[in-house]
Structures are given as C-alpha cells and as structure tokens.
Amino acid sequence: MTRSFSTQNIPQLPPDPLFGLKSRYTEDSRSNKVDLGIGAYRDNSGNPWILPSVKLAENLLQNSKDYNHEYLPISGFKSFTDAAARVILGDDSKAIVQDRLVSIQSLSGTGALHIAGKFLKDFYVSESSAEPPLIYVSQPTWANHIQLFEYIGLKIATYPYWDAKTKSLDLDGFLDAIKKAPQGSVFLLHATAHNPTGLDPTPDQWLKILKAVEQGGHLALFDSAYQGFSSGSLEKDAWAVREAVDKQYRFPIVVCQSFAKNAGMYGERVGAVHVVLPDHDAALNKAVLSQLSKIVRSELSNPPAYGAKIVSLILNTPELKKQWEEDLVTMSSRISKMRKTLTAELENLGTPGTWKHISEQQGMFSFTGLSPAQVERLEKKHGVYLVGSGRASIAGLNEGNVKHVAQCIDEVVRAV
C-alpha cells in the first residue's frame, strides 16, 4: 500500500481569523491605519511596552551567579507555580493552607487550557457513563476555546451570555443553561475581563452563578488571563475564583492562568494549571500531579524556563511585585481612559445607537456591537482593523487615533 501527502487528503485551511487580520494590517500601506485586533497592550504612542517590573527582573536574572538555561523539572519552576497560585488564590487561601492544590506550569493560558482539557477528558469520569464531560462555553467566547477543546476530542455546548439587544449579561439564560446541563458538566468561566465582550458578572451575579454550578453538580473551569490587567487590582480581579475556592462550594475547580497579558510576557508563554481538590488527600494529590506531568512530558517534555524565572522574581521579590502592581495600574487606567474617550467622541458625534457599554466594560476588549458588514467597511474604507464579531482591542487606541476611530465608526454606522 502506497502512502503519500496530497491536497486530496490535506485540505488547505483558511488563515486563523485573528492572525489573518494582523497580516492584512501589516500589508496595509495607509499611514492612518489602526490595529484593534490583536490583544496586546500598546502605550500611548501605539508601541509595544515592556513593563518596568519585567525589565528589572530580567536584569536581576541575567546578572545572577546561577543564571543558566538548564532544563526545568517536568512540573515546571516550583517557585513560579507556588507564587502563581498565591496570586490567583490569595496568600491565605484555604486550598493552599489545607494542601488541596496541585499546580503545574504550562505554555501560557492556551497551554493551560489544553492540559486541563486533556486531564478532564481522561479523568473527570462518571460512574454511569464512559463519555467525557460536556464543556460549556459562553456565547460568545474566545474562539480558541472551541477550537482547542474540539481538537482534544471534547464536545462543546454553549450557555447564553451576551444579550445583543441590551448589551448586557443574559443572567437568566446563563442560569437556565447551568440548571439544564447534564450533571457533571464543565462550565468554562472567564475569571475577569470576559473575552470578547469585556462584560463581567457583578459579585451578586457571580454568587448566583456559582450556586447554580454547585446545585448542578458541575465543575468550574476558570480561565484567568487578565488578573490585575482588568481593574488594576489583583485582588478584585480574582474575586470570583477566590469566592469559589474559599467558600467551600462542593464542586471541583480547575484554574487556568496566564501571565501573557498582565506581565506583558506574550511570547514567553508563562502560565499554570491549578487543580483544587475538595479535601486533603496526599495520595490523590500525587496521582493528579503524575497525570498532569505525563501530559506535559508527552507534549513538550519540559516547560520553558526564561519567562517563568522572570515572573517568579516579580512575584517573590517585594520591590518588584510592588512595581508590577503599579504597572498594572498604568495599563488598566490607560485602557479605561480610552474607553471613556471613545464613548464620549461617539456621543459628541451623535453616532446612531447607544455606546455607554464601551465605557462600562473592562479589560482589553470591547464588544462594540458593530456588525460584520460595518467591520468590513471599517477595514476597507478606513484602515481600522477589528475582528468580524465587532470585538475591538481597546489597547490599540491612543490619544493620537481615538478621535479618528470614532469618526470612522460614525461613518460606517450611518452608511451600513
């Protein structure tokens, strides 16, 4: 039997929508083009920004006597994973104090979700069914959530989230979906700065959501990609995760954590997976870690060291952590200012529709409410690039382009 590669059995896939967008932006020769697609922080001049805390940590690391590029253990850089757990769960978290936590390093948030998905597929089992659990994601959600879990072989379901008419949270639909889901399902919850909408539940709404997850006998899978970046406060942005962990809800919890956005370590792929167990069980802790380690070993052998060491220094050095917290305020406050400025400019122009939702949302992204046709016109006529769903990266706005962007939005809304 002859085997070969051919276009008959290897169909060409379309470019990734987000990176295809970036490619078109790069090739655009217009001087006033604006990139509101890629989720990466930019300063007020539109340039990439290396956090001062990261610069200081890099200098310390590279000048330390034991600086090297040796392999990390399979489970990662322990001083990083321990500190990362304290950042998301809190220094006095019951899960940490009671030794109910298993942590492992990952390739940022995407890698964390992949490890978690593979682990849940194999080991979050039911006595009555051999089928893996359903993974419920919000409608809409980050596109890679669906692609990633389907690639692992998990089945995806959705729960209502964004109410397009009111530009607010569809809490009733959300709670109803949790109630009707098969017992033992997995609910992926955005810890803060929901992507793509920028719309988060209030604390009171979170309490209802977590109670419903508990009553349904489900698992909460938190995706935390924007802690501190969202509001400028590490504590505030971790509220939902800490509420779930420390108030003794009787459901299993897995947290996927990324430092790409909040430490500006986009290309270094720094992340972690934290499995929170309901009770202290030393044997179970070891078993969970062994299986997580097997996944890491089989897929990447050892996690990358450089970024983990940088973030570890920031989290474990009081002076650097203080600087990092100031950096988070710098980023979050600039984005908040751009939200308010864009909203004000659209209102001053009398742009049809309501726009206050842009200033009320938080984090890097805004679900603007623009239609695919309006987004297409923004790109072709004005060189303003954003995702077809209408999601805009507010980090791409600055004092030099926000008025121009508002004028362009006004034009397409009136034209289409």
Secondary structure as GFF3:
##gff-version 3
##sequence-region A 1 416
A	DSSP	alpha_helix	17	27	.	.	.	ID=ss1
A	DSSP	beta_strand	34	35	.	.	.	ID=ss2
A	DSSP	alpha_helix	52	62	.	.	.	ID=ss3
A	DSSP	alpha_helix	78	89	.	.	.	ID=ss4
A	DSSP	alpha_helix	94	97	.	.	.	ID=ss5
A	DSSP	beta_strand	101	107	.	.	.	ID=ss6
A	DSSP	alpha_helix	108	123	.	.	.	ID=ss7
A	DSSP	beta_strand	135	139	.	.	.	ID=ss8
A	DSSP	alpha_helix	143	152	.	.	.	ID=ss9
A	DSSP	beta_strand	156	160	.	.	.	ID=ss10
A	DSSP	beta_strand	162	163	.	.	.	ID=ss11
A	DSSP	beta_strand	168	169	.	.	.	ID=ss12
A	DSSP	alpha_helix	171	180	.	.	.	ID=ss13
A	DSSP	beta_strand	186	190	.	.	.	ID=ss14
A	DSSP	alpha_helix	203	215	.	.	.	ID=ss15
A	DSSP	beta_strand	219	224	.	.	.	ID=ss16
A	DSSP	alpha_helix	234	237	.	.	.	ID=ss17
A	DSSP	alpha_helix	239	246	.	.	.	ID=ss18
A	DSSP	beta_strand	253	258	.	.	.	ID=ss19
A	DSSP	three_ten_helix	266	268	.	.	.	ID=ss20
A	DSSP	beta_strand	270	276	.	.	.	ID=ss21
A	DSSP	alpha_helix	282	300	.	.	.	ID=ss22
A	DSSP	alpha_helix	306	316	.	.	.	ID=ss23
A	DSSP	alpha_helix	318	349	.	.	.	ID=ss24
A	DSSP	alpha_helix	356	360	.	.	.	ID=ss25
A	DSSP	beta_strand	365	367	.	.	.	ID=ss26
A	DSSP	alpha_helix	372	377	.	.	.	ID=ss27
A	DSSP	pi_helix	378	382	.	.	.	ID=ss28
A	DSSP	beta_strand	384	385	.	.	.	ID=ss29
A	DSSP	beta_strand	391	393	.	.	.	ID=ss30
A	DSSP	three_ten_helix	394	396	.	.	.	ID=ss31
A	DSSP	alpha_helix	402	415	.	.	.	ID=ss32
###
